[in-house]
Amino acid sequence: MAKKIVKANIPEPQILLNQKILGEFVHAARTNNNLTVQDAAALCNISINTMNNIENAKADIKLSTVIKVCSMLGITIRIEA
């Protein structure tokens, strides 16, 4: 039997101050798109371990990987100077 995906609340837009905030957005976007960690990792062409590390803020991730994951999951990143 397939694992049930529990949808997480999408956080309010906020300043990206740390990996934990990013992980919350990635987790919410993934679950609201009814994707398992395995499905999201395959969609983004990254390892399951990398997807878990992003969601749980467990490791430093390359910026190019973060941008790719956010793009594939429909997360908007905005930058200002």
Secondary structure, 3 states (H helix, E strand, C coil): CCCCCCCCCCCCCCCCCCHHHHHHHHHHHHHHCCCCHHHHHHHHCCCHHHHHHHHHCCCCCCHHHHHHHHHHHCCCCCCCC
